[in-house]
Amino acid sequence: MLSAFSRILSHQLPRMRTAAFFLIALASCLFSNSIVAQVNAITPDHVFYNNIKSVKFSQAGDPLSMPMYTIGSGDKLELSFDDMDNDVKNYYYSFVLCNADWTPAPVNQFDYMRGFSETRILNYKLSSVSLARYTHYSVQLPGTNSYPVKSGNYLLKVYLDSDTSQLAFTRRIFVIENKAGISGFIQQPIAPKLFRTFQKINFEVNTGALNIQNPFDQIKIVILQNYRWDNALTGLKPQFINGNILKYNAEQDCIMPGGKEYRWIDLRSFRLQTERVKHSEYHNTSTDIYAVTDKERSDMIYQFIKDINGRYYLATLDDYDPNFEGDYASVHFSFAAPEPYAGYDMYLYGELTNYECNDKNKLTYNGETRAYEGTLFLKQGYYNYVYGLVDKRKANPRLDTELTEGNWWETENNYTILLYYRALGGRSDELVSSITLNSILNRK
């Protein structure tokens, strides 16, 4: 009887193995699809909870830099944020590998990460001195227990209690493995219509030892102006190919409006009347600060003003640690306008608004004061910003600052060029080089 059972088992075992393999593959596919769907629903660089404030993610020691990490360099990135609930929570973070267009790459996490799939943020400090009560969290990345080993775009997710459905915020991170080179310069366009208001980015790529069979498909270029993604240049194709050298200098492709130097407000002290602060109101548990009323400057001649290209940094003038001793205030902004811009919504824009246009930074027109008005809850620091308009009549409008700020080719801007490479048969876009060109320092 046992021998007969063995014969039956040996006869059915291959079928059982096939069925088991099919079930495992199906489960893996469903799991992968669910992860992809989950990531696709996540907006990069977005804060999901109202209690999360002052999220900063940059290279350690340089709060104005992009969060770029070079594989094997030992560099560190620093992430910090405040939780206005003023309690202690269990925040975790994890990484998701994405392609050049920020869609999730169909790659198993074991192939691009080493160590734990998620890590808890252990460093926190309760606020002191300040009227506003909050908990300040910080962590340096990548940690020794979790780090990327494959270059590319990564989405950093921060969430509560090891539960990814309780997503607090996301941030972009750029992991580079230098396999190619980029060089370039900025110049004034030749076309008469663009000559006074646009800037042209000329650059070339040395593909080095990369296995390039079709540069039009294997190479992707992204150009960011002052680290913004809403107006990034994509889909660029080389104009000339000479061996390993790809040249990009198309007059119609590699151009961007120059904009104007960013407006600023100095909030490093709530006690002193700092630059561009009109007056302050002090209450028992809060502070209200009123900024000097801004006005349209599209028709004003260009004037160089040293700015930080739309960024902000946390700081105080009272010898306090801005991380856990810096205070918060309701900062009231206003933009003078004889009448509202018909068909447009106005937004305050910059890193201080997370480079987004939503109800939090949308300004409302006040007929009595004849000005657009809005309020942001900001921590002590130094802030850059601009005013922009969004056409309500368009399906997918883009923020436009031509009417409120103006465009000048002389404006000082940073242009970050990101070079992505897809290997033959590869499943993700590798980030193989990057360079930042300054429109003044690298001007021809």
N, C-alpha and C positions, 0 to 999 in steps of 0.2 A: 504493500500500500504506500509505504514511504517512497519506494522507488518510482511508483507511478506518479505520485505528487511531484517528485523532483523533475520527472520528464515534462509534466505539464507546466511547471514553473519555468523550466529552461526554455520551453517553447514560447511562453507568454512574456518572458522578461524583456526581449528587445522591444515588443510593443509597449510594455509598461514604461521602459526608459524613454521611448519616443514621446509617449503621452506626457510623462513628467517633464521632459525637456520643453515640450510645447506649452505646458501650463506655466512653467517658470519664465519662459520667454514672453508669454502673454502678460503675466503679472509685471514683469520688468518693463514692458512696453507701456502698460497702463500707468505704472508708477512714474515712468519718465514723462509721459504725456501730461500727467497731473501736475508734475513739477514745472514743466514748461508752461502750462496754462497759468499756474500760480505766478510765475515770474513775469509772464507777459502782462499780467494785470497790475504789476507793480511799476510805478513811475519812478525813474531814477531821480535822485536829489529831491526827495519829497518828505515832508514831515506829516505824519498821520495823526498825531496826538497834539491837542492844543496846549498841554502842559509842558511840552518840549520846546525849549528856547535856546538860542545862541549856539547852534550846532556849528562847530569848526572842525574841518578835516583837511590837513595839510602836511607838508613835510615838517618833521620835528624842528622847532626853533624858527620856523618861517611861516607865520600865519597867513601870508599873502600868496603862498605858492600853491600849485596844483598837487593833489595827492598822487605823486608818481613814485613808484618803487622799482628799482633795477634789480633783477634777479642776481643773487650772489654778492650784492654790494655791501650788505650789512646796514643799509640805510633804514631809518625808522620814520614812520608816519605817526601823527598824533591826532587822535579823535577826542573831542570833548563836547559836552553839552550840559544843560541845566534842566532839572526836573522841578517845575514850580509847585509840585505837590508837597515838597519839603518832607519827604519820607525816604525810606530806603527800599528800593525795589531790586529784583533780580533781572538785570539786563544781560542779554546774550547777543553775540554777533556771529555771522557766518558769511561766506563768500559764494557767489554764483558767477561762473565764467560766461561772458557774453561775447557776441560778435561785434564787428565794427559799428553796426547799426543798433546795438544794445538789445538785440533779440538774444534769448538764451542759447548757448551753444549746446548741441546734442552730444555732450561729453560727460562721462561719469565723473563724479567728484573725486574719486580715487585717482583719476588720471591727471588732475590739475592741482590737487591739494595734498599736503602731507600733515599728519597729526590729526587732531580732533576736528570733526566736522563743524563744531560750534564751540565757542569759548565764552565764559562768563566775564563780565566787566567787574573787577573786584575793587578798583580804586575809586573811592567817592569821598566827598567831604561836605558836611552841612554848612550852609552859609553863616557868616557872622558879620557883625557891624551893620550890614545893610538893612533897610526897612523891608525890602522884599525878602521873603524866606524861600529858599530853594536848596536842592541838593546838586552839587557839581560832580559829574562823572568824567573820568578821563582814562584813556588806555593808549598804549603805544602798539603799533602794528607794523609788520606782522610779528606775532609772538613766537616763542620757541616751540610752542605746542600746536601751532596752526599757521601754515604759511604756504603761499602759492609757488608752484614749480614750473608753471607754464605761462608764457607771456600772453597779454591780451587785455581786453576790458573786463573789469570785475564789478559786480554789484555788491556793495557791502550792505547787509541787512542787520538792523538792530531791533530786537524784539524782547518781549517780556516772558519770563518764566519758561524759557526753552520752548516756547509755543510760537511758531512762525505766523500763526494767524493773528497774533497780537503784535503786529508790526508797528514799531514806534517811528522809524524813519529809515531812509535809504541814502546812500552816497555812492558816487562813482569813484573807482580806484583804477589807476593805470599801472599795469605791470609790464615792464620793458625788458627785453633781452636784445641787446644791441647787436644786430646782424647786418645793418646797412648804415648809410650815412645820408645826411641832408644838409644842404647849404643853400643860402638864398639872401635876398635883400628886398627892401620895399622902395617903390618909386611912384612918381606921379603919373597917372594914366595919360595917354596921348589923345584919346578921343575928346573933342571939345565939350561934349555934354557931361563928361566925367572929370574933366581936368581939375576943376576947383573943389570938388566935393568928395571924390573917391580916392582910395589907395589901392595900389596894385602889388600883389605878392608874386615875386619871381623866385623860383627855386628849382633845384635839380636833385635827383635821388641817385645815389650810387648803390646799386643792389648788391655789390660785393659778391659773396659766395652763394647767394640765394639761388635756388634752382628755379629760374624764371623761364617758362615756356611761352606764356601768354600774359604779358604785363597788364593788358587791358582787363583781364579777369582776376589775376592773382594779386594785383596791387590795388590797395584802396587808400585814398588820401582824405583826411579830414582837417580843415583849418578852422581854428577857433579864434575869435576876436575877443580879447580880454576875458578868456575862459568861459564865454557864453556858448550854450548849445542851441539856443533858440534860433540863431541866425548863422549856424555853422555852414561852411562850404563843403559839399560832398559831391560825389559822382564825377570828380575831376579826372581827366584823361591826359596822358603825356602828349605834348605837341611834337616832340622829336625823341627818337631813340637812337643812341649811339653806343653800341655794345652794352656795357653795364650801366650806362648813364641815361636816365629818363629826365627830360626837361619839361617843366610845366611853366608856361608863360603866356597862356592864351589871354588876350585882352578882354574877352567877354566872360571868362570863367573865374579867373583868379583876382577879382576885384571886390572891394567892400566899401560901403559908405564910411567916411572917416569919423562921423560923429563929432562930438565936442568934448573937451575935458569935463570930467564928472563934477557935479556939484558936491558939496561936502557939508558936514556938520560935526563939530567937536563936542562930544559928550563925555569927555574924560573926567569932568567934574560937574556935579550938580549944584555945588555950593557957589562956584564962580560963574560969571556970565562969559562963557567961552565963545569962540568964533561962531557966528551965524545963529546964536541963540537970542531971541527977542526978549523973553522974560520967563521966569519960572514961578510956579506956585507950589508951596510946600504944605502937606497935610500930615496928620498924625501917622498914617501908615502908608502914604504914597506920595509921589511927586509928579507934577505935570510940567512939561517943558514945551514952550512955544517957539518954533523956529521962525526965523525971519522969512517973510513972505517972498516966494520966488516968482519970477515972471518969465515970459517967453523970451528966448534969446536967439532965435533962428536968424534974425536979421542983424545981429551984432557981429562986429568984426572979430576975427580970431584973436584970442589972448591966451598965451601959455600959462597954465596954472598947474603946479605939480600936484598930481592926484595919485590915487592908488588903483586906478582903472576899475572902479566899481566894487572894490572889495571893502572889507572892514576889519579892524582888529580891536580886541578888548584891551583897555588900559585905563589907568586912573592917574590923576595929578596929585593925589593925597597920600602917596606912598602906601597904598593898599594893594593887596594881591587881587587883581581883577577876576581871577577864577572863582574864588569863594567869598571875597569881600566886596566885589563890585556890586553896585546897586542897579535897580531897574527903574525906569520912568516911562510914563505915557508921553510920547513925543508927538506933538501936533504939527503937521505940515500943511502948507497952503500954497496954492499957485494962482496968481491973479489972472483973471480973464474977463474982459468986458461982457462976454456972453459965452455960453457953453459951445463946445465944438460939436456941431450938429452931426449925428450919426456915429459918434465916437465915444468910447469910454476912456477915462484917463487913469493911469496906474503909476504908482511910485515903484521904481525898479532898481535892482542891484542885488548884490549878495545879501543885503539886509532883508530883502523880500524873497530870498531863496531863488532868484531869477524866475519867478512865477508871476502870473497874472490871475488873481483870484479875489474873492470878496474882502480878504484881509488887507490888501494893499490897493484896493480900488478907491478912488477919490470921488467924493460927492460934490456936485456944484451947489453953492450957497448963493441964492439970488440977492440976499441982503448985503453980504460982504463982496459979492461979485468975484468969487474965487472958488476953486476946487479945494476941498479940505479932506484930510484923512489923518488917522492916528495909528502909530506903531508902538508896541511895547518893547523897548530896547534897553540893553545893558550898557553900562559905562564903556565908552570906547570912541573910536574915530571912524566915521562912516562916509562912504561915497554913495551917490545915487543920481538918477536922472528921472525925468517925467516922460512917459510915453503914451501914445494913443493906440487904441485897438478899434478897428472898423467893425461895428456891430452888424453890418450888412453882409459880411463875408462869412463863409462856412468855417474856414480854418484861418482866421486872421493872424497876422504877426505883428508884434509890437513895433511901432514906428515912432522915431523921435525926431523926424525931419521938421515938423511944425513947431515942436516945443523946444528943441535943443539946436537943431541945425547940423549941417555937415560941412567939414572943412578938411582939405587934404593934409594940412599941416598938423592935425591932431596927433598927439602921442598915444599910440596904441601898442599892445602886445599881440602878436600873432603866433599861436602855437600850432605847429604842423605835426600831425600824427600819421605815421606810416604803418599800414597794416599789410600783412602778407599771408596768403592762403597757400599752403603747400599742396602739391598734387595729391589728391586723395585725402587732404586734410579736412577735419570736421569743425575747425574754428579759425578765426582770424587772429594771427599772432601780431603783437605790437613790437616791431623790430627797430624802430627809431623814432626820435622826437627832437624837435628844436623849437625854441621860441625866439622870434625876431621882433625887434623893437622898431617902430616906424621912424624914430629919430636916430637911434644909435646904428641901425642897419639900413639907413636910407641911402639911396644912390641918386 
